[in-house]
Amino acid sequence: MNKTKTTIESFYAPFNTGKTAGYDAILAPTWVNHPNDPGQTPDLAGFKAGVLDFRRAFDNFELTILKIIIDGNDVAVHLKMTGKMIGSFAGFPATQQVVTFYGLDRHELAANGQILATWHFEDFDGLQA
């Protein structure tokens, strides 16, 4: 399997498992999250906390990669996220309903394969009751 695709799949796996230790290997020490997750710093520690925030706000949270586009060290990823919204998230109150929303991420990779930076955009329309 393509090493870049494996790295990208490893980036998203913790959203489904809650196991964030693998980020230490795939994210560069200077990695930056653009924008930072709500209430978190834009670094690795803030991102790990943000992943756990997702898992607390949504019961049975599932992130599905719909498409990965690799162009050299530039990677775009289209995502689908679903779960029962049991806690507030990103300023939206809990709906106690199963919600679906989508995201589009861009990752910049270093020559060694680590992710240098991530830009993410989510369409939170699916979080509204």
C-alpha positions as CSV (number, residue, x, y, z in Angstrom):
1,M,0.0,0.0,0.0
2,N,1.2,3.5,-0.7
3,K,3.0,5.0,2.3
4,T,1.3,8.3,2.0
5,K,-2.2,6.7,2.0
6,T,-1.2,4.6,5.0
7,T,-0.1,7.8,6.9
8,I,-3.3,9.6,6.0
9,E,-5.5,6.6,7.1
10,S,-3.5,6.5,10.4
11,F,-4.2,10.2,10.9
12,Y,-8.0,9.5,10.9
13,A,-8.1,6.2,12.7
14,P,-8.0,7.7,16.2
15,F,-11.3,9.5,15.5
16,N,-12.9,6.0,15.5
17,T,-10.7,4.4,18.2
18,G,-9.7,7.1,20.6
19,K,-6.1,5.9,20.5
20,T,-4.0,9.0,19.7
21,A,-0.5,7.7,20.6
22,G,0.2,7.1,16.9
23,Y,0.2,10.8,16.1
24,D,3.7,11.1,17.6
25,A,5.1,9.1,14.7
26,I,3.1,10.5,11.8
27,L,3.0,14.2,12.7
28,A,6.2,16.3,12.5
29,P,7.3,17.9,15.8
30,T,6.4,21.3,14.4
31,W,3.0,20.2,12.9
32,V,0.3,22.8,13.0
33,N,-3.5,22.4,12.8
34,H,-5.3,25.1,10.8
35,P,-7.6,26.2,12.4
36,N,-7.1,24.8,15.8
37,D,-10.0,22.7,17.1
38,P,-12.6,24.6,19.3
39,G,-11.0,25.4,22.7
40,Q,-7.7,23.7,21.8
41,T,-4.2,24.8,20.8
42,P,-3.1,24.3,17.2
43,D,-0.3,21.8,18.1
44,L,-0.2,18.0,18.7
45,A,-1.4,18.2,22.3
46,G,-4.4,20.4,21.3
47,F,-5.3,18.1,18.4
48,K,-5.2,14.9,20.5
49,A,-7.5,16.7,23.0
50,G,-9.8,17.7,20.1
51,V,-10.1,14.1,18.8
52,L,-11.2,13.1,22.3
53,D,-13.7,16.0,22.3
54,F,-15.3,14.5,19.1
55,R,-15.5,11.2,20.8
56,R,-17.2,12.6,23.9
57,A,-19.7,14.7,22.0
58,F,-20.8,11.9,19.7
59,D,-21.9,8.4,20.7
60,N,-20.9,5.7,18.2
61,F,-18.9,8.3,16.3
62,E,-17.6,7.1,12.9
63,L,-15.4,8.9,10.5
64,T,-15.3,7.5,7.0
65,I,-12.7,8.5,4.4
66,L,-14.7,9.1,1.2
67,K,-11.7,10.0,-1.1
68,I,-8.0,10.6,-0.9
69,I,-6.3,12.7,-3.6
70,I,-2.5,12.6,-3.5
71,D,-0.5,15.1,-5.5
72,G,3.2,14.7,-4.4
73,N,3.4,16.0,-0.9
74,D,0.0,17.5,-1.0
75,V,-3.0,15.4,0.1
76,A,-6.7,16.2,0.0
77,V,-9.2,14.1,1.9
78,H,-13.0,14.1,1.8
79,L,-14.6,12.9,5.0
80,K,-18.0,11.8,6.3
81,M,-18.7,11.8,10.0
82,T,-21.7,10.4,11.8
83,G,-22.8,9.7,15.4
84,K,-25.4,10.4,18.0
85,M,-24.8,14.0,19.3
86,I,-24.9,13.5,23.1
87,G,-22.8,16.6,24.0
88,S,-22.3,20.1,22.7
89,F,-19.7,20.5,20.0
90,A,-18.2,23.5,18.2
91,G,-20.9,25.8,19.7
92,F,-23.8,23.5,18.7
93,P,-26.0,22.1,21.5
94,A,-26.5,18.3,21.8
95,T,-29.4,17.2,19.7
96,Q,-29.6,13.6,21.0
97,Q,-30.1,12.7,17.4
98,V,-27.8,10.8,15.0
99,V,-26.2,13.4,12.8
100,T,-24.1,13.4,9.6
101,F,-21.7,16.0,8.5
102,Y,-18.8,16.3,6.1
103,G,-15.3,17.7,6.0
104,L,-12.5,18.4,3.6
105,D,-8.9,18.4,4.8
106,R,-5.6,19.3,3.1
107,H,-2.3,17.9,4.5
108,E,1.2,18.9,3.6
109,L,3.8,16.1,4.0
110,A,7.5,16.3,4.5
111,A,10.0,14.3,2.4
112,N,10.2,11.8,5.2
113,G,6.4,11.2,5.0
114,Q,5.4,13.0,8.2
115,I,2.6,15.5,8.1
116,L,3.9,19.0,8.4
117,A,0.5,20.9,8.5
118,T,-3.2,20.2,8.2
119,W,-6.0,22.6,7.1
120,H,-9.5,21.4,7.8
121,F,-13.0,22.6,6.9
122,E,-16.1,21.0,8.2
123,D,-19.7,21.6,7.1
124,F,-21.5,21.6,10.4
125,D,-25.0,22.1,8.9
126,G,-25.7,18.5,9.8
127,L,-25.3,19.4,13.5
128,Q,-28.3,21.7,13.6
129,A,-31.6,20.3,15.0
